[in-house]
Amino acid sequence: MAKLQNALAKKIPVWREEIRDLVKTKGDKVLSEATVAQAYGGMRGVKAMVCDTSEVPPDRGLLVRNTPIGDLTDKTPEDIFYLLCTGELPNAKDRRALTEELAARARVPAYVWKVLEAMPADSHPMCMLDTAILCMQRESKFVKAYNQGMGKMDYWQPTLEDSLDLLAKLPAIAAGIYRMRFKKGKRISPKKDKTWAENYAHMLGIPDKSGEFADCMRLYLVLHCDHEGGNVSAHTCHLVGSALSDAYYSVSAGLNGLAGPLHGLANQECLNWVLELKKEFKGVPTDEQLTKFAWDTLNGGKVIPGYGHAVLRVTDPRFTAFRAFGMKHFPDDPVMALVNKVFEIVPGVLTEHGKAKNPWPNVDAGSGALLYHYGLREFSYYTVLFSVSRAMGMLSQLIINRAMGSPIERPKSVTTEWIKKTVK
């Protein structure tokens, strides 16, 4: 941990001073105003949070510490977590140190497996993941340090310890859940000479002689790492963490939000639509057949999953990265060929239809096709893969918020009666 801790220790005083100066000199400046529609519409677009790890400009897509995600597709999750925490990519020595640090912390307590084994055989994989994380709360170093009376400005240090402990164990827990829940055989132990992503791929047990699946997992974990602070999982983790709940409570809470069908189910729905299309035409349809199928979907009152985004108004660069990977390694795979053809046809249909604010694909339009190709076809598990990656974003945000001394979150709510009187 020393490398990452030292890097943060140099950055944090500078960040604290910058924020103190902003609040002191510009604290009365207005950032946003909320309309009645926004108050009833899930606060969409209300600027009322700070997240320095990433942002999503509508015309650019995900920026991780100001770096476009498309420029990070050759990186490892270790690179990304270091970048999220410090604002800088690690050098080779620091990357290796973080890989070794995670490997040293990767052992999952035996009681976690006993808890998971005691759960009903048909438990949802996300419920199993959340339960495993929550039952490890007793391991929290932040709780021990807090109970001993540590200073507020030092809260980030045991939070970093908890974050590394939890992050290190997630691949083994997630892979163990996959093998247990879907009867794939005994758990597979990690290997010390593999990276965080490589070990996850290895422990899943998917056949991978060429290492291509491991590279796919590396890309998947990089692309899903973070997405601002206002999405359900990140915001929930931040909210719970703002009460000084430890990393285990906070991340488990965030992942409970990710488990909701409006947040983490999208890649399953996208793949299902593509598979329905494949079944309908017994393979890849012609342009005319696909166009009609798309119009029939829309005219039936349904949406075309994977197209449109709450924030973006361009093609999601994460979709571009997934599509490029698939077209490079298996362009003739019928599902990948369909994903590519849908990308060529559907935006035009949606533009003509006229109701979609953004006719372009998001990340979920292509990610499921890659998993499906490599034989990972248990759809209910897909959100677990998402969770392992998104934990990097949630934990880095938690560390930074502890370092900045962020207060407990407590927005003011109003009643419908108050709104009626105010806008009258």
Secondary structure, DSSP 4 states (H G I P E B T S, - for coil): -HHHHHHHHHHHHHHHHHHHHHHHHHTT-------HHHHHTTTTT-------SEE--TTT--EETTEEGGG-TTS-HHHHHHHHHHSS---HHHHHHHHHHHHHT-PPPHHHHHHHHHS-TT--HHHHHHHHHHHGGGG-HHHHHHHTT--GGGTHHHHHHHHHHHHHHHHHHHHHHHHHHTT--S-----TTS-HHHHHHHHHT---TTSHHHHHHHHHHHHTS---S-SHHHHHHHHHHHTT--HHHHHHHHHHHHTSTTTT-HHHHHHHHHHHHHHHHTSPPPHHHHHHHHHHHHHTT---TTB--SS-SS--HHHHHHHHHHHHH-TT-HHHHHHHHHHHHHHHHHHHH---S--SB-THHHHHHHHHHTT---GGGHHHHHHHHHHHHHHHHHHHHHHTTPPPP-PPP--HHHHHHHH-
